[in-house]
């Protein structure tokens, strides 16, 4: 018998703040408490931000090797949290996970927020909707991920980190390498999407906001608008002067957008 991973006991989980619960599923890298958008959110909500298995300090058992293992794991996490209702926010790769969870209609889910999410295939077989993260030269990936690369926060955050290795400590380089390996495992083939997910997004039954960086070169705002149209009554919001990581590049505008939707 394979032992299950207990998300509340074994995952690395960032917790801060008080108020209505907001569960955050990260993208390429886990978040830290001192990031401006986390600090701001903690003033009004309870932030619960787990590191996916294989990312940060979270273990990855051998039997956890697919997106659907992560989806089941996070459904268990939602079930175990001591709240009646939860807002779920997924960013980039975490947006794919959040969309899959919402399709399954977990009982505690009250609202859904997707931020520059991957996860669906819109174009034809030979068309690329999502910039290939693992085959794109680091300089090009860095340029596509940010409206202004100088707005990148210090530390191992976002895409294009390979261009900034001199800014990372040895421990941070180990962390991003571990996270990159896990992202490859979960998202290599097909590349960061479920070919069937777009046909099931109509099952999302909670209020949904889809937020996009206007300068995202990884998944374009056109892709984001199409994503929103597949979800019943979803709002679509664009943040100016932001790329694939509006929460990092424009934290104030990002949090303002979240608060407006949550209120």
Secondary structure as the mmCIF struct_conf table of DSSP 4:
data_model
#
loop_
_struct_conf.conf_type_id
_struct_conf.id
_struct_conf.beg_label_comp_id
_struct_conf.beg_label_asym_id
_struct_conf.beg_label_seq_id
_struct_conf.end_label_comp_id
_struct_conf.end_label_asym_id
_struct_conf.end_label_seq_id
HELX_LH_PP_P HELX_LH_PP_P1 UNK A 2 UNK A 5
HELX_RH_AL_P HELX_RH_AL_P1 UNK A 7 UNK A 10
BEND BEND1 UNK A 11 UNK A 11
STRN STRN1 UNK A 13 UNK A 16
BEND BEND2 UNK A 19 UNK A 19
STRN STRN2 UNK A 20 UNK A 25
BEND BEND3 UNK A 27 UNK A 29
TURN_TY1_P TURN_TY1_P1 UNK A 33 UNK A 34
BEND BEND4 UNK A 35 UNK A 35
HELX_RH_AL_P HELX_RH_AL_P2 UNK A 36 UNK A 41
TURN_TY1_P TURN_TY1_P2 UNK A 42 UNK A 44
STRN STRN3 UNK A 45 UNK A 50
HELX_LH_PP_P HELX_LH_PP_P2 UNK A 51 UNK A 52
TURN_TY1_P TURN_TY1_P3 UNK A 53 UNK A 54
BEND BEND5 UNK A 55 UNK A 55
TURN_TY1_P TURN_TY1_P4 UNK A 56 UNK A 57
TURN_TY1_P TURN_TY1_P5 UNK A 62 UNK A 63
BEND BEND6 UNK A 66 UNK A 66
HELX_RH_AL_P HELX_RH_AL_P3 UNK A 67 UNK A 80
BEND BEND7 UNK A 81 UNK A 82
BEND BEND8 UNK A 84 UNK A 84
STRN STRN4 UNK A 86 UNK A 91
TURN_TY1_P TURN_TY1_P6 UNK A 92 UNK A 92
HELX_RH_AL_P HELX_RH_AL_P4 UNK A 93 UNK A 103
TURN_TY1_P TURN_TY1_P7 UNK A 104 UNK A 105
TURN_TY1_P TURN_TY1_P8 UNK A 107 UNK A 108
STRN STRN5 UNK A 109 UNK A 115
BEND BEND9 UNK A 116 UNK A 116
STRN STRN6 UNK A 119 UNK A 119
BEND BEND10 UNK A 123 UNK A 123
TURN_TY1_P TURN_TY1_P9 UNK A 125 UNK A 126
BEND BEND11 UNK A 129 UNK A 130
TURN_TY1_P TURN_TY1_P10 UNK A 133 UNK A 135
BEND BEND12 UNK A 136 UNK A 136
HELX_RH_AL_P HELX_RH_AL_P5 UNK A 138 UNK A 145
BEND BEND13 UNK A 147 UNK A 148
HELX_RH_3T_P HELX_RH_3T_P1 UNK A 149 UNK A 151
HELX_LH_PP_P HELX_LH_PP_P3 UNK A 152 UNK A 153
BEND BEND14 UNK A 154 UNK A 156
BEND BEND15 UNK A 158 UNK A 159
HELX_RH_3T_P HELX_RH_3T_P2 UNK A 161 UNK A 167
BEND BEND16 UNK A 168 UNK A 168
HELX_RH_AL_P HELX_RH_AL_P6 UNK A 170 UNK A 187
TURN_TY1_P TURN_TY1_P11 UNK A 188 UNK A 192
STRN STRN7 UNK A 193 UNK A 193
TURN_TY1_P TURN_TY1_P12 UNK A 195 UNK A 196
HELX_RH_3T_P HELX_RH_3T_P3 UNK A 197 UNK A 199
TURN_TY1_P TURN_TY1_P13 UNK A 200 UNK A 200
HELX_RH_3T_P HELX_RH_3T_P4 UNK A 201 UNK A 203
BEND BEND17 UNK A 206 UNK A 206
STRN STRN8 UNK A 207 UNK A 213
TURN_TY1_P TURN_TY1_P14 UNK A 214 UNK A 215
BEND BEND18 UNK A 217 UNK A 219
HELX_RH_AL_P HELX_RH_AL_P7 UNK A 221 UNK A 229
TURN_TY1_P TURN_TY1_P15 UNK A 230 UNK A 230
BEND BEND19 UNK A 231 UNK A 231
TURN_TY1_P TURN_TY1_P16 UNK A 232 UNK A 233
STRN STRN9 UNK A 235 UNK A 239
TURN_TY1_P TURN_TY1_P17 UNK A 240 UNK A 241
BEND BEND20 UNK A 244 UNK A 244
HELX_RH_AL_P HELX_RH_AL_P8 UNK A 246 UNK A 249
BEND BEND21 UNK A 250 UNK A 250
HELX_RH_AL_P HELX_RH_AL_P9 UNK A 251 UNK A 262
#
